Amino acid sequence: PKNRRKLLWIIALLGCLALYANDTYLHIYNLFWKADTAIEMLPFFLAGYIVMEFGVLERVFTLPKGGKICLCVALIACGGALGIWNDEAGYLGNYYGYISIFYCSALISILGYLLAAKLLPLFNVFTYIGRSTLSILLMHKFPLMVFQYLIPFTKKLLQHRSLAMGICVSLFAIAFCCSVQELFNHICPVLIGRSKTERR
């Protein structure tokens, strides 16, 4: 419905304005239940809504394969370069460097990786993981702790920002979360935000 769309736009835009005001003038952080972090994520919601509403991805996917590959590489390289220039970002610690650069880097990179996922032969795997993000968000801490307990040296490697170890641990965490999700999906789907009719 149009009214609902307008309300979503208004909420997201007000959230973005509140975020700008807080980051520039107020500097109020660590609110109850990390409400400040939720506000900081609203620009991603707004960007996703715009992409969906105007069919941005569908238009990009109609490009010739060579054009899609070039665009994909350019987006990922540009997003990565901006991220390196802006330094590390952390949601829980409320540090983003220059927040405008952070959002540009994140959104450009997301578009690039979406395009890469579409181009790769494992697209269905990426789609499945994308649909499982709620479960991964809720449970990812547990496999990370188990992994570091069972293989203690990985903790030091992760502290030194080992890219290879970070990828291995991430894959382990995703596989674990998706496996548990399938168990919940059969036993109690409401725990992962699904009804019985939505079981896969």
KENUTOR-783138 format. One record per residue (C-alpha): residue in three letters; z, y, x. Coordinates in Angstrom, 2 decimals. Example, Ala and Ser with C-alpha at 12.3 -4.5 7.8 and 13.67 -1.06 7.14 Angstrom:
<atoms>
  code       pz       py       px
   ALA     7.80    -4.50    12.30
   SER     7.14    -1.06    13.67
</atoms>
This chain:
<atoms>
  code       pz       py       px
   PRO     0.00     0.00     0.00
   LYS    -0.82     3.53     1.14
   ASN     2.70     4.83     0.51
   ARG     4.18     2.13     2.67
   ARG     1.72     2.91     5.46
   LYS     2.60     6.59     5.31
   LEU     6.32     5.75     5.47
   LEU     5.78     3.55     8.53
   TRP     3.80     6.32    10.23
   ILE     6.49     8.88     9.45
   ILE     9.32     6.64    10.71
   ALA     7.46     5.80    13.91
   LEU     6.48     9.42    14.59
   LEU    10.03    10.64    13.96
   GLY    11.28     7.94    16.29
   CYS     8.87     9.10    19.01
   LEU    10.02    12.69    18.56
   ALA    13.67    11.60    18.72
   LEU    12.88     9.65    21.87
   TYR    11.24    12.67    23.50
   ALA    14.14    14.94    22.54
   ASN    16.71    12.46    23.82
   ASP    14.94    11.80    27.10
   THR    14.22    15.49    27.76
   TYR    17.28    17.30    26.43
   LEU    20.07    15.15    24.97
   HIS    20.36    12.12    27.32
   ILE    22.37    10.07    24.81
   TYR    22.36     6.41    25.82
   ASN    24.25     3.17    25.17
   LEU    24.53     3.66    21.43
   PHE    25.98     1.05    19.08
   TRP    23.93    -2.18    19.18
   LYS    21.58    -0.50    21.69
   ALA    20.04     1.61    18.93
   ASP    18.69     3.94    21.61
   THR    16.62     1.08    23.06
   ALA    15.24     0.31    19.61
   ILE    14.12     3.93    19.29
   GLU    12.53     3.76    22.75
   MET    10.42     0.81    21.59
   LEU     9.00     2.65    18.56
   PRO     5.96     4.02    20.47
   PHE     4.87     0.40    21.01
   PHE     5.19    -0.25    17.28
   LEU     3.17     2.88    16.56
   ALA     0.49     1.95    19.11
   GLY     0.25    -1.58    17.67
   TYR    -0.10    -0.19    14.17
   ILE    -2.88     2.19    15.26
   VAL    -4.72    -0.62    17.08
   MET    -4.49    -2.83    13.98
   GLU    -5.30    -0.07    11.47
   PHE    -8.45     1.10    13.27
   GLY    -9.61    -2.32    14.46
   VAL    -9.58    -1.30    18.13
   LEU    -9.46    -4.86    19.50
   GLU   -12.18    -6.09    17.16
   ARG   -14.49    -3.34    18.45
   VAL   -13.66    -4.14    22.08
   PHE   -14.31    -7.85    21.48
   THR   -17.85    -7.06    20.31
   LEU   -18.78    -5.77    23.79
   PRO   -20.99    -7.95    26.02
   LYS   -19.03   -10.42    28.16
   GLY   -19.75    -8.49    31.37
   GLY   -18.50    -5.28    29.78
   LYS   -15.33    -7.00    28.56
   ILE   -14.60    -8.38    32.04
   CYS   -15.10    -4.98    33.69
   LEU   -12.94    -3.26    31.07
   CYS   -10.25    -5.93    31.40
   VAL   -10.05    -5.57    35.20
   ALA   -10.07    -1.76    34.96
   LEU    -7.26    -1.68    32.38
   ILE    -5.01    -4.11    34.28
   ALA    -5.65    -2.37    37.63
   CYS    -5.05     1.10    36.14
   GLY    -1.91     0.02    34.29
   GLY    -0.57    -1.73    37.39
   ALA    -1.28     1.26    39.62
   LEU     0.54     3.60    37.22
   GLY     3.46     1.17    37.05
   ILE     3.75     0.96    40.86
   TRP     3.58     4.74    41.15
   ASN     6.24     5.17    38.48
   ASP     8.53     2.56    40.09
   GLU    10.73     0.05    38.27
   ALA    11.59     0.33    34.58
   GLY    14.51    -1.24    32.75
   TYR    15.12    -1.25    29.00
   LEU    18.79    -2.23    29.11
   GLY    19.59     0.31    31.78
   ASN    17.59     3.04    30.07
   TYR    15.60     3.98    33.16
   TYR    11.86     4.45    32.94
   GLY    10.94     6.82    35.74
   TYR     8.62     9.32    34.11
   ILE     8.71     8.03    30.57
   SER     5.22     9.30    29.65
   ILE     3.74     7.45    32.65
   PHE     5.78     4.38    31.72
   TYR     4.27     4.28    28.23
   CYS     0.74     4.87    29.53
   SER     1.15     2.11    32.11
   ALA     2.62    -0.33    29.60
   LEU     0.08     0.29    26.84
   ILE    -2.94     0.20    29.17
   SER    -1.66    -3.02    30.75
   ILE    -1.01    -4.61    27.34
   LEU    -4.60    -3.91    26.24
   GLY    -5.88    -5.33    29.52
   TYR    -3.85    -8.52    29.21
   LEU    -4.83    -8.95    25.55
   LEU    -8.45    -8.79    26.60
   ALA    -7.80   -11.22    29.47
   ALA    -6.14   -13.66    27.07
   LYS    -9.18   -13.46    24.80
   LEU   -11.56   -14.10    27.70
   LEU    -9.62   -17.04    29.18
   PRO   -10.24   -20.58    27.90
   LEU    -6.51   -20.99    27.14
   PHE    -6.65   -18.40    24.36
   ASN    -4.96   -20.71    21.83
   VAL    -2.01   -21.20    24.20
   PHE    -1.57   -17.43    24.57
   THR    -1.85   -17.03    20.80
   TYR     0.88   -19.62    20.29
   ILE     3.17   -17.92    22.83
   GLY     2.46   -14.55    21.21
   ARG     3.54   -15.90    17.83
   SER     6.71   -17.31    19.42
   THR     8.00   -14.05    20.91
   LEU    10.99   -13.85    18.55
   SER    12.23   -17.26    19.71
   ILE    11.59   -16.37    23.34
   LEU    13.44   -13.08    22.94
   LEU    16.44   -14.79    21.33
   MET    16.75   -17.73    23.71
   HIS    15.24   -16.80    27.09
   LYS    18.62   -16.08    28.74
   PHE    19.81   -19.68    28.40
   PRO    17.01   -21.42    30.36
   LEU    17.20   -18.71    33.02
   MET    20.91   -19.42    33.54
   VAL    20.34   -23.19    33.55
   PHE    17.47   -22.84    36.02
   GLN    19.59   -20.79    38.43
   TYR    22.53   -23.19    38.07
   LEU    20.46   -26.32    38.74
   ILE    18.43   -24.72    41.58
   PRO    20.83   -22.15    43.13
   PHE    18.45   -20.79    45.78
   THR    16.18   -19.41    43.05
   LYS    18.81   -16.77    42.24
   LYS    18.46   -15.20    45.70
   LEU    14.68   -15.30    45.51
   LEU    14.75   -13.59    42.12
   GLN    17.14   -10.93    43.45
   HIS    14.59   -10.22    46.20
   ARG    11.87    -9.93    43.54
   SER     9.87   -12.99    44.55
   LEU     6.73   -12.85    42.40
   ALA     5.98   -16.59    42.73
   MET     9.53   -17.58    41.77
   GLY     9.53   -15.07    38.91
   ILE     6.35   -16.64    37.50
   CYS     7.79   -20.18    37.81
   VAL    11.06   -19.23    36.10
   SER     9.18   -17.35    33.35
   LEU     6.97   -20.37    32.62
   PHE    10.02   -22.62    32.52
   ALA    11.82   -20.25    30.13
   ILE     8.77   -19.95    27.83
   ALA     8.29   -23.74    27.73
   PHE    11.98   -24.28    26.96
   CYS    12.08   -21.63    24.21
   CYS     8.91   -22.92    22.56
   SER    10.26   -26.50    22.62
   VAL    13.53   -25.45    20.99
   GLN    11.55   -23.37    18.50
   GLU     9.67   -26.47    17.36
   LEU    13.00   -28.24    16.86
   PHE    14.36   -25.34    14.79
   ASN    11.09   -25.17    12.89
   HIS    11.70   -28.68    11.54
   ILE    15.47   -28.49    11.09
   CYS    16.28   -24.90    10.10
   PRO    13.26   -22.53    10.26
   VAL    15.28   -19.58     8.94
   LEU    16.97   -19.35    12.36
   ILE    13.69   -18.21    13.87
   GLY    12.64   -15.94    11.04
   ARG    10.51   -18.41     9.09
   SER    10.71   -19.89     5.63
   LYS    10.09   -23.54     4.83
   THR     6.58   -22.69     3.61
   GLU     5.73   -21.14     7.01
   ARG     6.38   -24.26     9.04
   ARG     3.62   -25.17    11.43
</atoms>
